């Protein structure tokens, strides 16, 4: 979207369905306005089926957990600050000499892939759709590093997570906001996606079970 105008668009189309007028609405919203949770809640607020677990089955964070998380986060600040003194950027074909930009842009894309095929694959292997996508990313990076004669067995990535203590209980309480935290992950690299599903699934499950 151009930055010199509103960062959202809304298109409405009235159509007939079984003799009744229905309204189809299409939203186009820049991520600067809201994260996925706010967008989903805003969309469902326009239907007759508004409830917080319509798309995201979850539960609110209890007051005790909120307090423990805040205390834990405060304690971890000192640990992160200490670790910062020993962190250095890895050198590889992606990050090396990138201060000397050439202006050359390399872009690669896959053929169109149907979402139902991805869902079927995730069910077949007992993993999530995110696990499938991360495994594809891992296998692609592994092959790329190998082709550049810079083999790696893992890579550090940042995964965005939408953080909420609780969801908006009614449409009137919905707030358009961005509450995204970046979670660092050390992702294993292997040449075959099928060799990655188990490792990647453990990695993503650890995000949900790891208290800090």
Secondary structure, 3 states (H helix, E strand, C coil): CCCCCCCEEEEEEEEEECCEEEEEEEEEECCCCCCHHHHHHHHHCCCCCCCCCCCCCCCCCCHHHHHHHHHHHHHHHHHHHHHHCCCCCCCCCCCCCCCCCCCCCCCCCCCCCCHHHHHHHHHHHCCCHHHHHHHHHHHHHHHHHHHCCCCCCEEEEEEEEECCCCCCCCHHHCCCCCCEEEEEEEEECCCCHHHCHHHHHHHHHHHHHCCC
